[in-house]
Amino acid sequence: MGSFGRIGSLADLPDDAELADKLRAAAARIDAGVKTMPPRPKVSQKPEIPVPADFRAALARTPSAQAAFESFSPSARWEYLDWITSAKREETRAKRIAEAAGWIAEGKRRNWKYER
């Protein structure tokens, strides 16, 4: 492919001299440090979510939940925190905190229902 178009057989390749010239030119670019590919965009990280005081208190009431939450990976902790802080009503937030504390005490991640 590339500048040669579609290569279906050996006859589609350029002659040996032209191919050798292209390889030498490519090696010279590599030695010179020329970048031919654009740099990959950096992956943006999710914003850090502080642990709300009411959720911290619910975890503190159950030591096994607190230990399990601290042992979770950062992404697993972030999923719980995002779920809790995205609640719009206080009733919903309280319900989510109680439910999360129970799941965490059992060692379950946020979307444990869908894990295999």
Phi and psi restraints in degrees (range 20) as a CNS / XPLOR table:
assign (resid 1 and name C) (resid 2 and name N)
       (resid 2 and name CA) (resid 2 and name C) 1.0 65.9 20.0 2
assign (resid 2 and name N) (resid 2 and name CA)
       (resid 2 and name C) (resid 3 and name N) 1.0 -133.3 20.0 2
assign (resid 2 and name C) (resid 3 and name N)
       (resid 3 and name CA) (resid 3 and name C) 1.0 -78.6 20.0 2
assign (resid 3 and name N) (resid 3 and name CA)
       (resid 3 and name C) (resid 4 and name N) 1.0 -4.1 20.0 2
assign (resid 3 and name C) (resid 4 and name N)
       (resid 4 and name CA) (resid 4 and name C) 1.0 -93.2 20.0 2
assign (resid 4 and name N) (resid 4 and name CA)
       (resid 4 and name C) (resid 5 and name N) 1.0 -6.2 20.0 2
assign (resid 4 and name C) (resid 5 and name N)
       (resid 5 and name CA) (resid 5 and name C) 1.0 75.4 20.0 2
assign (resid 5 and name N) (resid 5 and name CA)
       (resid 5 and name C) (resid 6 and name N) 1.0 -157.7 20.0 2
assign (resid 5 and name C) (resid 6 and name N)
       (resid 6 and name CA) (resid 6 and name C) 1.0 -80.0 20.0 2
assign (resid 6 and name N) (resid 6 and name CA)
       (resid 6 and name C) (resid 7 and name N) 1.0 129.5 20.0 2
assign (resid 6 and name C) (resid 7 and name N)
       (resid 7 and name CA) (resid 7 and name C) 1.0 -104.4 20.0 2
assign (resid 7 and name N) (resid 7 and name CA)
       (resid 7 and name C) (resid 8 and name N) 1.0 110.9 20.0 2
assign (resid 7 and name C) (resid 8 and name N)
       (resid 8 and name CA) (resid 8 and name C) 1.0 -104.8 20.0 2
assign (resid 8 and name N) (resid 8 and name CA)
       (resid 8 and name C) (resid 9 and name N) 1.0 -20.5 20.0 2
assign (resid 8 and name C) (resid 9 and name N)
       (resid 9 and name CA) (resid 9 and name C) 1.0 -153.8 20.0 2
assign (resid 9 and name N) (resid 9 and name CA)
       (resid 9 and name C) (resid 10 and name N) 1.0 174.0 20.0 2
assign (resid 9 and name C) (resid 10 and name N)
       (resid 10 and name CA) (resid 10 and name C) 1.0 -64.5 20.0 2
assign (resid 10 and name N) (resid 10 and name CA)
       (resid 10 and name C) (resid 11 and name N) 1.0 -25.6 20.0 2
assign (resid 10 and name C) (resid 11 and name N)
       (resid 11 and name CA) (resid 11 and name C) 1.0 -67.7 20.0 2
assign (resid 11 and name N) (resid 11 and name CA)
       (resid 11 and name C) (resid 12 and name N) 1.0 -21.4 20.0 2
assign (resid 11 and name C) (resid 12 and name N)
       (resid 12 and name CA) (resid 12 and name C) 1.0 -78.3 20.0 2
assign (resid 12 and name N) (resid 12 and name CA)
       (resid 12 and name C) (resid 13 and name N) 1.0 -15.1 20.0 2
assign (resid 12 and name C) (resid 13 and name N)
       (resid 13 and name CA) (resid 13 and name C) 1.0 -75.0 20.0 2
assign (resid 13 and name N) (resid 13 and name CA)
       (resid 13 and name C) (resid 14 and name N) 1.0 151.7 20.0 2
assign (resid 13 and name C) (resid 14 and name N)
       (resid 14 and name CA) (resid 14 and name C) 1.0 -69.9 20.0 2
assign (resid 14 and name N) (resid 14 and name CA)
       (resid 14 and name C) (resid 15 and name N) 1.0 167.3 20.0 2
assign (resid 14 and name C) (resid 15 and name N)
       (resid 15 and name CA) (resid 15 and name C) 1.0 -66.7 20.0 2
assign (resid 15 and name N) (resid 15 and name CA)
       (resid 15 and name C) (resid 16 and name N) 1.0 166.4 20.0 2
assign (resid 15 and name C) (resid 16 and name N)
       (resid 16 and name CA) (resid 16 and name C) 1.0 -59.3 20.0 2
assign (resid 16 and name N) (resid 16 and name CA)
       (resid 16 and name C) (resid 17 and name N) 1.0 -40.1 20.0 2
assign (resid 16 and name C) (resid 17 and name N)
       (resid 17 and name CA) (resid 17 and name C) 1.0 -64.5 20.0 2
assign (resid 17 and name N) (resid 17 and name CA)
       (resid 17 and name C) (resid 18 and name N) 1.0 -44.6 20.0 2
assign (resid 17 and name C) (resid 18 and name N)
       (resid 18 and name CA) (resid 18 and name C) 1.0 -66.5 20.0 2
assign (resid 18 and name N) (resid 18 and name CA)
       (resid 18 and name C) (resid 19 and name N) 1.0 -41.2 20.0 2
assign (resid 18 and name C) (resid 19 and name N)
       (resid 19 and name CA) (resid 19 and name C) 1.0 -64.1 20.0 2
assign (resid 19 and name N) (resid 19 and name CA)
       (resid 19 and name C) (resid 20 and name N) 1.0 -41.8 20.0 2
assign (resid 19 and name C) (resid 20 and name N)
       (resid 20 and name CA) (resid 20 and name C) 1.0 -64.0 20.0 2
assign (resid 20 and name N) (resid 20 and name CA)
       (resid 20 and name C) (resid 21 and name N) 1.0 -39.4 20.0 2
assign (resid 20 and name C) (resid 21 and name N)
       (resid 21 and name CA) (resid 21 and name C) 1.0 -62.5 20.0 2
assign (resid 21 and name N) (resid 21 and name CA)
       (resid 21 and name C) (resid 22 and name N) 1.0 -42.1 20.0 2
assign (resid 21 and name C) (resid 22 and name N)
       (resid 22 and name CA) (resid 22 and name C) 1.0 -65.6 20.0 2
assign (resid 22 and name N) (resid 22 and name CA)
       (resid 22 and name C) (resid 23 and name N) 1.0 -39.6 20.0 2
assign (resid 22 and name C) (resid 23 and name N)
       (resid 23 and name CA) (resid 23 and name C) 1.0 -65.8 20.0 2
assign (resid 23 and name N) (resid 23 and name CA)
       (resid 23 and name C) (resid 24 and name N) 1.0 -41.0 20.0 2
assign (resid 23 and name C) (resid 24 and name N)
       (resid 24 and name CA) (resid 24 and name C) 1.0 -63.9 20.0 2
assign (resid 24 and name N) (resid 24 and name CA)
       (resid 24 and name C) (resid 25 and name N) 1.0 -40.9 20.0 2
assign (resid 24 and name C) (resid 25 and name N)
       (resid 25 and name CA) (resid 25 and name C) 1.0 -64.7 20.0 2
assign (resid 25 and name N) (resid 25 and name CA)
       (resid 25 and name C) (resid 26 and name N) 1.0 -41.1 20.0 2
assign (resid 25 and name C) (resid 26 and name N)
       (resid 26 and name CA) (resid 26 and name C) 1.0 -64.7 20.0 2
assign (resid 26 and name N) (resid 26 and name CA)
       (resid 26 and name C) (resid 27 and name N) 1.0 -41.9 20.0 2
assign (resid 26 and name C) (resid 27 and name N)
       (resid 27 and name CA) (resid 27 and name C) 1.0 -64.0 20.0 2
assign (resid 27 and name N) (resid 27 and name CA)
       (resid 27 and name C) (resid 28 and name N) 1.0 -37.7 20.0 2
assign (resid 27 and name C) (resid 28 and name N)
       (resid 28 and name CA) (resid 28 and name C) 1.0 -65.7 20.0 2
assign (resid 28 and name N) (resid 28 and name CA)
       (resid 28 and name C) (resid 29 and name N) 1.0 -39.7 20.0 2
assign (resid 28 and name C) (resid 29 and name N)
       (resid 29 and name CA) (resid 29 and name C) 1.0 -64.7 20.0 2
assign (resid 29 and name N) (resid 29 and name CA)
       (resid 29 and name C) (resid 30 and name N) 1.0 -39.6 20.0 2
assign (resid 29 and name C) (resid 30 and name N)
       (resid 30 and name CA) (resid 30 and name C) 1.0 -64.9 20.0 2
assign (resid 30 and name N) (resid 30 and name CA)
       (resid 30 and name C) (resid 31 and name N) 1.0 -44.6 20.0 2
assign (resid 30 and name C) (resid 31 and name N)
       (resid 31 and name CA) (resid 31 and name C) 1.0 -63.9 20.0 2
assign (resid 31 and name N) (resid 31 and name CA)
       (resid 31 and name C) (resid 32 and name N) 1.0 -32.4 20.0 2
assign (resid 31 and name C) (resid 32 and name N)
       (resid 32 and name CA) (resid 32 and name C) 1.0 -79.6 20.0 2
assign (resid 32 and name N) (resid 32 and name CA)
       (resid 32 and name C) (resid 33 and name N) 1.0 -10.1 20.0 2
assign (resid 32 and name C) (resid 33 and name N)
       (resid 33 and name CA) (resid 33 and name C) 1.0 82.0 20.0 2
assign (resid 33 and name N) (resid 33 and name CA)
       (resid 33 and name C) (resid 34 and name N) 1.0 19.5 20.0 2
assign (resid 33 and name C) (resid 34 and name N)
       (resid 34 and name CA) (resid 34 and name C) 1.0 -74.1 20.0 2
assign (resid 34 and name N) (resid 34 and name CA)
       (resid 34 and name C) (resid 35 and name N) 1.0 128.3 20.0 2
assign (resid 34 and name C) (resid 35 and name N)
       (resid 35 and name CA) (resid 35 and name C) 1.0 -90.5 20.0 2
assign (resid 35 and name N) (resid 35 and name CA)
       (resid 35 and name C) (resid 36 and name N) 1.0 123.5 20.0 2
assign (resid 35 and name C) (resid 36 and name N)
       (resid 36 and name CA) (resid 36 and name C) 1.0 -95.6 20.0 2
assign (resid 36 and name N) (resid 36 and name CA)
       (resid 36 and name C) (resid 37 and name N) 1.0 -23.7 20.0 2
assign (resid 36 and name C) (resid 37 and name N)
       (resid 37 and name CA) (resid 37 and name C) 1.0 -97.9 20.0 2
assign (resid 37 and name N) (resid 37 and name CA)
       (resid 37 and name C) (resid 38 and name N) 1.0 140.8 20.0 2
assign (resid 37 and name C) (resid 38 and name N)
       (resid 38 and name CA) (resid 38 and name C) 1.0 -67.8 20.0 2
assign (resid 38 and name N) (resid 38 and name CA)
       (resid 38 and name C) (resid 39 and name N) 1.0 150.0 20.0 2
assign (resid 38 and name C) (resid 39 and name N)
       (resid 39 and name CA) (resid 39 and name C) 1.0 -64.6 20.0 2
assign (resid 39 and name N) (resid 39 and name CA)
       (resid 39 and name C) (resid 40 and name N) 1.0 145.6 20.0 2
assign (resid 39 and name C) (resid 40 and name N)
       (resid 40 and name CA) (resid 40 and name C) 1.0 -70.0 20.0 2
assign (resid 40 and name N) (resid 40 and name CA)
       (resid 40 and name C) (resid 41 and name N) 1.0 141.4 20.0 2
assign (resid 40 and name C) (resid 41 and name N)
       (resid 41 and name CA) (resid 41 and name C) 1.0 -68.9 20.0 2
assign (resid 41 and name N) (resid 41 and name CA)
       (resid 41 and name C) (resid 42 and name N) 1.0 144.3 20.0 2
assign (resid 41 and name C) (resid 42 and name N)
       (resid 42 and name CA) (resid 42 and name C) 1.0 -71.0 20.0 2
assign (resid 42 and name N) (resid 42 and name CA)
       (resid 42 and name C) (resid 43 and name N) 1.0 141.1 20.0 2
assign (resid 42 and name C) (resid 43 and name N)
       (resid 43 and name CA) (resid 43 and name C) 1.0 -77.3 20.0 2
assign (resid 43 and name N) (resid 43 and name CA)
       (resid 43 and name C) (resid 44 and name N) 1.0 124.6 20.0 2
assign (resid 43 and name C) (resid 44 and name N)
       (resid 44 and name CA) (resid 44 and name C) 1.0 -76.4 20.0 2
assign (resid 44 and name N) (resid 44 and name CA)
       (resid 44 and name C) (resid 45 and name N) 1.0 136.5 20.0 2
assign (resid 44 and name C) (resid 45 and name N)
       (resid 45 and name CA) (resid 45 and name C) 1.0 -87.7 20.0 2
assign (resid 45 and name N) (resid 45 and name CA)
       (resid 45 and name C) (resid 46 and name N) 1.0 150.3 20.0 2
assign (resid 45 and name C) (resid 46 and name N)
       (resid 46 and name CA) (resid 46 and name C) 1.0 -68.7 20.0 2
assign (resid 46 and name N) (resid 46 and name CA)
       (resid 46 and name C) (resid 47 and name N) 1.0 145.4 20.0 2
assign (resid 46 and name C) (resid 47 and name N)
       (resid 47 and name CA) (resid 47 and name C) 1.0 -66.4 20.0 2
assign (resid 47 and name N) (resid 47 and name CA)
       (resid 47 and name C) (resid 48 and name N) 1.0 146.2 20.0 2
assign (resid 47 and name C) (resid 48 and name N)
       (resid 48 and name CA) (resid 48 and name C) 1.0 -71.2 20.0 2
assign (resid 48 and name N) (resid 48 and name CA)
       (resid 48 and name C) (resid 49 and name N) 1.0 133.6 20.0 2
assign (resid 48 and name C) (resid 49 and name N)
       (resid 49 and name CA) (resid 49 and name C) 1.0 -111.1 20.0 2
assign (resid 49 and name N) (resid 49 and name CA)
       (resid 49 and name C) (resid 50 and name N) 1.0 119.3 20.0 2
assign (resid 49 and name C) (resid 50 and name N)
       (resid 50 and name CA) (resid 50 and name C) 1.0 -69.4 20.0 2
assign (resid 50 and name N) (resid 50 and name CA)
       (resid 50 and name C) (resid 51 and name N) 1.0 149.4 20.0 2
assign (resid 50 and name C) (resid 51 and name N)
       (resid 51 and name CA) (resid 51 and name C) 1.0 -74.3 20.0 2
assign (resid 51 and name N) (resid 51 and name CA)
       (resid 51 and name C) (resid 52 and name N) 1.0 119.3 20.0 2
assign (resid 51 and name C) (resid 52 and name N)
       (resid 52 and name CA) (resid 52 and name C) 1.0 -64.5 20.0 2
assign (resid 52 and name N) (resid 52 and name CA)
       (resid 52 and name C) (resid 53 and name N) 1.0 152.0 20.0 2
assign (resid 52 and name C) (resid 53 and name N)
       (resid 53 and name CA) (resid 53 and name C) 1.0 -62.1 20.0 2
assign (resid 53 and name N) (resid 53 and name CA)
       (resid 53 and name C) (resid 54 and name N) 1.0 -39.8 20.0 2
assign (resid 53 and name C) (resid 54 and name N)
       (resid 54 and name CA) (resid 54 and name C) 1.0 -68.9 20.0 2
assign (resid 54 and name N) (resid 54 and name CA)
       (resid 54 and name C) (resid 55 and name N) 1.0 -33.4 20.0 2
assign (resid 54 and name C) (resid 55 and name N)
       (resid 55 and name CA) (resid 55 and name C) 1.0 -72.9 20.0 2
assign (resid 55 and name N) (resid 55 and name CA)
       (resid 55 and name C) (resid 56 and name N) 1.0 -39.2 20.0 2
assign (resid 55 and name C) (resid 56 and name N)
       (resid 56 and name CA) (resid 56 and name C) 1.0 -61.6 20.0 2
assign (resid 56 and name N) (resid 56 and name CA)
       (resid 56 and name C) (resid 57 and name N) 1.0 -40.2 20.0 2
assign (resid 56 and name C) (resid 57 and name N)
       (resid 57 and name CA) (resid 57 and name C) 1.0 -65.7 20.0 2
assign (resid 57 and name N) (resid 57 and name CA)
       (resid 57 and name C) (resid 58 and name N) 1.0 -39.3 20.0 2
assign (resid 57 and name C) (resid 58 and name N)
       (resid 58 and name CA) (resid 58 and name C) 1.0 -65.7 20.0 2
assign (resid 58 and name N) (resid 58 and name CA)
       (resid 58 and name C) (resid 59 and name N) 1.0 -37.4 20.0 2
assign (resid 58 and name C) (resid 59 and name N)
       (resid 59 and name CA) (resid 59 and name C) 1.0 -69.5 20.0 2
assign (resid 59 and name N) (resid 59 and name CA)
       (resid 59 and name C) (resid 60 and name N) 1.0 -36.4 20.0 2
assign (resid 59 and name C) (resid 60 and name N)
       (resid 60 and name CA) (resid 60 and name C) 1.0 -66.9 20.0 2
assign (resid 60 and name N) (resid 60 and name CA)
       (resid 60 and name C) (resid 61 and name N) 1.0 -28.6 20.0 2
assign (resid 60 and name C) (resid 61 and name N)
       (resid 61 and name CA) (resid 61 and name C) 1.0 -68.0 20.0 2
assign (resid 61 and name N) (resid 61 and name CA)
       (resid 61 and name C) (resid 62 and name N) 1.0 -23.5 20.0 2
assign (resid 61 and name C) (resid 62 and name N)
       (resid 62 and name CA) (resid 62 and name C) 1.0 -123.4 20.0 2
assign (resid 62 and name N) (resid 62 and name CA)
       (resid 62 and name C) (resid 63 and name N) 1.0 100.7 20.0 2
assign (resid 62 and name C) (resid 63 and name N)
       (resid 63 and name CA) (resid 63 and name C) 1.0 -58.5 20.0 2
assign (resid 63 and name N) (resid 63 and name CA)
       (resid 63 and name C) (resid 64 and name N) 1.0 -34.0 20.0 2
assign (resid 63 and name C) (resid 64 and name N)
       (resid 64 and name CA) (resid 64 and name C) 1.0 -67.3 20.0 2
assign (resid 64 and name N) (resid 64 and name CA)
       (resid 64 and name C) (resid 65 and name N) 1.0 -34.3 20.0 2
assign (resid 64 and name C) (resid 65 and name N)
       (resid 65 and name CA) (resid 65 and name C) 1.0 -68.2 20.0 2
assign (resid 65 and name N) (resid 65 and name CA)
       (resid 65 and name C) (resid 66 and name N) 1.0 -40.7 20.0 2
assign (resid 65 and name C) (resid 66 and name N)
       (resid 66 and name CA) (resid 66 and name C) 1.0 -65.5 20.0 2
assign (resid 66 and name N) (resid 66 and name CA)
       (resid 66 and name C) (resid 67 and name N) 1.0 -42.2 20.0 2
assign (resid 66 and name C) (resid 67 and name N)
       (resid 67 and name CA) (resid 67 and name C) 1.0 -65.9 20.0 2
assign (resid 67 and name N) (resid 67 and name CA)
       (resid 67 and name C) (resid 68 and name N) 1.0 -40.8 20.0 2
assign (resid 67 and name C) (resid 68 and name N)
       (resid 68 and name CA) (resid 68 and name C) 1.0 -66.3 20.0 2
assign (resid 68 and name N) (resid 68 and name CA)
       (resid 68 and name C) (resid 69 and name N) 1.0 -42.0 20.0 2
assign (resid 68 and name C) (resid 69 and name N)
       (resid 69 and name CA) (resid 69 and name C) 1.0 -62.5 20.0 2
assign (resid 69 and name N) (resid 69 and name CA)
       (resid 69 and name C) (resid 70 and name N) 1.0 -41.3 20.0 2
assign (resid 69 and name C) (resid 70 and name N)
       (resid 70 and name CA) (resid 70 and name C) 1.0 -69.1 20.0 2
assign (resid 70 and name N) (resid 70 and name CA)
       (resid 70 and name C) (resid 71 and name N) 1.0 -25.2 20.0 2
assign (resid 70 and name C) (resid 71 and name N)
       (resid 71 and name CA) (resid 71 and name C) 1.0 -85.7 20.0 2
assign (resid 71 and name N) (resid 71 and name CA)
       (resid 71 and name C) (resid 72 and name N) 1.0 -12.4 20.0 2
assign (resid 71 and name C) (resid 72 and name N)
       (resid 72 and name CA) (resid 72 and name C) 1.0 -64.8 20.0 2
assign (resid 72 and name N) (resid 72 and name CA)
       (resid 72 and name C) (resid 73 and name N) 1.0 156.3 20.0 2
assign (resid 72 and name C) (resid 73 and name N)
       (resid 73 and name CA) (resid 73 and name C) 1.0 -69.8 20.0 2
assign (resid 73 and name N) (resid 73 and name CA)
       (resid 73 and name C) (resid 74 and name N) 1.0 160.6 20.0 2
assign (resid 73 and name C) (resid 74 and name N)
       (resid 74 and name CA) (resid 74 and name C) 1.0 -57.3 20.0 2
assign (resid 74 and name N) (resid 74 and name CA)
       (resid 74 and name C) (resid 75 and name N) 1.0 -35.9 20.0 2
assign (resid 74 and name C) (resid 75 and name N)
       (resid 75 and name CA) (resid 75 and name C) 1.0 -69.0 20.0 2
assign (resid 75 and name N) (resid 75 and name CA)
       (resid 75 and name C) (resid 76 and name N) 1.0 -36.6 20.0 2
assign (resid 75 and name C) (resid 76 and name N)
       (resid 76 and name CA) (resid 76 and name C) 1.0 -67.5 20.0 2
assign (resid 76 and name N) (resid 76 and name CA)
       (resid 76 and name C) (resid 77 and name N) 1.0 -40.9 20.0 2
assign (resid 76 and name C) (resid 77 and name N)
       (resid 77 and name CA) (resid 77 and name C) 1.0 -64.1 20.0 2
assign (resid 77 and name N) (resid 77 and name CA)
       (resid 77 and name C) (resid 78 and name N) 1.0 -42.1 20.0 2
assign (resid 77 and name C) (resid 78 and name N)
       (resid 78 and name CA) (resid 78 and name C) 1.0 -61.0 20.0 2
assign (resid 78 and name N) (resid 78 and name CA)
       (resid 78 and name C) (resid 79 and name N) 1.0 -40.2 20.0 2
assign (resid 78 and name C) (resid 79 and name N)
       (resid 79 and name CA) (resid 79 and name C) 1.0 -61.4 20.0 2
assign (resid 79 and name N) (resid 79 and name CA)
       (resid 79 and name C) (resid 80 and name N) 1.0 -44.1 20.0 2
assign (resid 79 and name C) (resid 80 and name N)
       (resid 80 and name CA) (resid 80 and name C) 1.0 -64.3 20.0 2
assign (resid 80 and name N) (resid 80 and name CA)
       (resid 80 and name C) (resid 81 and name N) 1.0 -46.9 20.0 2
assign (resid 80 and name C) (resid 81 and name N)
       (resid 81 and name CA) (resid 81 and name C) 1.0 -63.8 20.0 2
assign (resid 81 and name N) (resid 81 and name CA)
       (resid 81 and name C) (resid 82 and name N) 1.0 -39.6 20.0 2
assign (resid 81 and name C) (resid 82 and name N)
       (resid 82 and name CA) (resid 82 and name C) 1.0 -64.6 20.0 2
assign (resid 82 and name N) (resid 82 and name CA)
       (resid 82 and name C) (resid 83 and name N) 1.0 -41.7 20.0 2
assign (resid 82 and name C) (resid 83 and name N)
       (resid 83 and name CA) (resid 83 and name C) 1.0 -63.1 20.0 2
assign (resid 83 and name N) (resid 83 and name CA)
       (resid 83 and name C) (resid 84 and name N) 1.0 -42.8 20.0 2
assign (resid 83 and name C) (resid 84 and name N)
       (resid 84 and name CA) (resid 84 and name C) 1.0 -71.6 20.0 2
assign (resid 84 and name N) (resid 84 and name CA)
       (resid 84 and name C) (resid 85 and name N) 1.0 -45.4 20.0 2
assign (resid 84 and name C) (resid 85 and name N)
       (resid 85 and name CA) (resid 85 and name C) 1.0 -75.6 20.0 2
assign (resid 85 and name N) (resid 85 and name CA)
       (resid 85 and name C) (resid 86 and name N) 1.0 -14.0 20.0 2
assign (resid 85 and name C) (resid 86 and name N)
       (resid 86 and name CA) (resid 86 and name C) 1.0 -85.4 20.0 2
assign (resid 86 and name N) (resid 86 and name CA)
       (resid 86 and name C) (resid 87 and name N) 1.0 -4.1 20.0 2
assign (resid 86 and name C) (resid 87 and name N)
       (resid 87 and name CA) (resid 87 and name C) 1.0 -66.0 20.0 2
assign (resid 87 and name N) (resid 87 and name CA)
       (resid 87 and name C) (resid 88 and name N) 1.0 135.7 20.0 2
assign (resid 87 and name C) (resid 88 and name N)
       (resid 88 and name CA) (resid 88 and name C) 1.0 -90.9 20.0 2
assign (resid 88 and name N) (resid 88 and name CA)
       (resid 88 and name C) (resid 89 and name N) 1.0 -29.7 20.0 2
assign (resid 88 and name C) (resid 89 and name N)
       (resid 89 and name CA) (resid 89 and name C) 1.0 -107.8 20.0 2
assign (resid 89 and name N) (resid 89 and name CA)
       (resid 89 and name C) (resid 90 and name N) 1.0 149.2 20.0 2
assign (resid 89 and name C) (resid 90 and name N)
       (resid 90 and name CA) (resid 90 and name C) 1.0 -62.6 20.0 2
assign (resid 90 and name N) (resid 90 and name CA)
       (resid 90 and name C) (resid 91 and name N) 1.0 -36.4 20.0 2
assign (resid 90 and name C) (resid 91 and name N)
       (resid 91 and name CA) (resid 91 and name C) 1.0 -62.8 20.0 2
assign (resid 91 and name N) (resid 91 and name CA)
       (resid 91 and name C) (resid 92 and name N) 1.0 -42.5 20.0 2
assign (resid 91 and name C) (resid 92 and name N)
       (resid 92 and name CA) (resid 92 and name C) 1.0 -65.3 20.0 2
assign (resid 92 and name N) (resid 92 and name CA)
       (resid 92 and name C) (resid 93 and name N) 1.0 -42.3 20.0 2
assign (resid 92 and name C) (resid 93 and name N)
       (resid 93 and name CA) (resid 93 and name C) 1.0 -62.6 20.0 2
assign (resid 93 and name N) (resid 93 and name CA)
       (resid 93 and name C) (resid 94 and name N) 1.0 -44.0 20.0 2
assign (resid 93 and name C) (resid 94 and name N)
       (resid 94 and name CA) (resid 94 and name C) 1.0 -63.9 20.0 2
assign (resid 94 and name N) (resid 94 and name CA)
       (resid 94 and name C) (resid 95 and name N) 1.0 -40.6 20.0 2
assign (resid 94 and name C) (resid 95 and name N)
       (resid 95 and name CA) (resid 95 and name C) 1.0 -64.2 20.0 2
assign (resid 95 and name N) (resid 95 and name CA)
       (resid 95 and name C) (resid 96 and name N) 1.0 -43.4 20.0 2
assign (resid 95 and name C) (resid 96 and name N)
       (resid 96 and name CA) (resid 96 and name C) 1.0 -65.3 20.0 2
assign (resid 96 and name N) (resid 96 and name CA)
       (resid 96 and name C) (resid 97 and name N) 1.0 -39.0 20.0 2
assign (resid 96 and name C) (resid 97 and name N)
       (resid 97 and name CA) (resid 97 and name C) 1.0 -63.7 20.0 2
assign (resid 97 and name N) (resid 97 and name CA)
       (resid 97 and name C) (resid 98 and name N) 1.0 -44.9 20.0 2
assign (resid 97 and name C) (resid 98 and name N)
       (resid 98 and name CA) (resid 98 and name C) 1.0 -63.6 20.0 2
assign (resid 98 and name N) (resid 98 and name CA)
       (resid 98 and name C) (resid 99 and name N) 1.0 -43.4 20.0 2
assign (resid 98 and name C) (resid 99 and name N)
       (resid 99 and name CA) (resid 99 and name C) 1.0 -65.8 20.0 2
assign (resid 99 and name N) (resid 99 and name CA)
       (resid 99 and name C) (resid 100 and name N) 1.0 -42.5 20.0 2
assign (resid 99 and name C) (resid 100 and name N)
       (resid 100 and name CA) (resid 100 and name C) 1.0 -64.2 20.0 2
assign (resid 100 and name N) (resid 100 and name CA)
       (resid 100 and name C) (resid 101 and name N) 1.0 -41.4 20.0 2
assign (resid 100 and name C) (resid 101 and name N)
       (resid 101 and name CA) (resid 101 and name C) 1.0 -61.1 20.0 2
assign (resid 101 and name N) (resid 101 and name CA)
       (resid 101 and name C) (resid 102 and name N) 1.0 -39.8 20.0 2
assign (resid 101 and name C) (resid 102 and name N)
       (resid 102 and name CA) (resid 102 and name C) 1.0 -66.1 20.0 2
assign (resid 102 and name N) (resid 102 and name CA)
       (resid 102 and name C) (resid 103 and name N) 1.0 -44.8 20.0 2
assign (resid 102 and name C) (resid 103 and name N)
       (resid 103 and name CA) (resid 103 and name C) 1.0 -64.9 20.0 2
assign (resid 103 and name N) (resid 103 and name CA)
       (resid 103 and name C) (resid 104 and name N) 1.0 -42.4 20.0 2
assign (resid 103 and name C) (resid 104 and name N)
       (resid 104 and name CA) (resid 104 and name C) 1.0 -65.9 20.0 2
assign (resid 104 and name N) (resid 104 and name CA)
       (resid 104 and name C) (resid 105 and name N) 1.0 -38.0 20.0 2
assign (resid 104 and name C) (resid 105 and name N)
       (resid 105 and name CA) (resid 105 and name C) 1.0 -60.5 20.0 2
assign (resid 105 and name N) (resid 105 and name CA)
       (resid 105 and name C) (resid 106 and name N) 1.0 -30.3 20.0 2
assign (resid 105 and name C) (resid 106 and name N)
       (resid 106 and name CA) (resid 106 and name C) 1.0 -85.1 20.0 2
assign (resid 106 and name N) (resid 106 and name CA)
       (resid 106 and name C) (resid 107 and name N) 1.0 -2.5 20.0 2
assign (resid 106 and name C) (resid 107 and name N)
       (resid 107 and name CA) (resid 107 and name C) 1.0 82.3 20.0 2
assign (resid 107 and name N) (resid 107 and name CA)
       (resid 107 and name C) (resid 108 and name N) 1.0 18.4 20.0 2
assign (resid 107 and name C) (resid 108 and name N)
       (resid 108 and name CA) (resid 108 and name C) 1.0 -89.9 20.0 2
assign (resid 108 and name N) (resid 108 and name CA)
       (resid 108 and name C) (resid 109 and name N) 1.0 139.2 20.0 2
assign (resid 108 and name C) (resid 109 and name N)
       (resid 109 and name CA) (resid 109 and name C) 1.0 -77.5 20.0 2
assign (resid 109 and name N) (resid 109 and name CA)
       (resid 109 and name C) (resid 110 and name N) 1.0 171.4 20.0 2
assign (resid 109 and name C) (resid 110 and name N)
       (resid 110 and name CA) (resid 110 and name C) 1.0 -56.5 20.0 2
assign (resid 110 and name N) (resid 110 and name CA)
       (resid 110 and name C) (resid 111 and name N) 1.0 -48.9 20.0 2
assign (resid 110 and name C) (resid 111 and name N)
       (resid 111 and name CA) (resid 111 and name C) 1.0 -103.4 20.0 2
assign (resid 111 and name N) (resid 111 and name CA)
       (resid 111 and name C) (resid 112 and name N) 1.0 46.9 20.0 2
assign (resid 111 and name C) (resid 112 and name N)
       (resid 112 and name CA) (resid 112 and name C) 1.0 -63.7 20.0 2
assign (resid 112 and name N) (resid 112 and name CA)
       (resid 112 and name C) (resid 113 and name N) 1.0 -25.6 20.0 2
assign (resid 112 and name C) (resid 113 and name N)
       (resid 113 and name CA) (resid 113 and name C) 1.0 -64.0 20.0 2
assign (resid 113 and name N) (resid 113 and name CA)
       (resid 113 and name C) (resid 114 and name N) 1.0 -27.1 20.0 2
assign (resid 113 and name C) (resid 114 and name N)
       (resid 114 and name CA) (resid 114 and name C) 1.0 -103.0 20.0 2
assign (resid 114 and name N) (resid 114 and name CA)
       (resid 114 and name C) (resid 115 and name N) 1.0 -1.8 20.0 2
assign (resid 114 and name C) (resid 115 and name N)
       (resid 115 and name CA) (resid 115 and name C) 1.0 -81.5 20.0 2
assign (resid 115 and name N) (resid 115 and name CA)
       (resid 115 and name C) (resid 116 and name N) 1.0 149.3 20.0 2
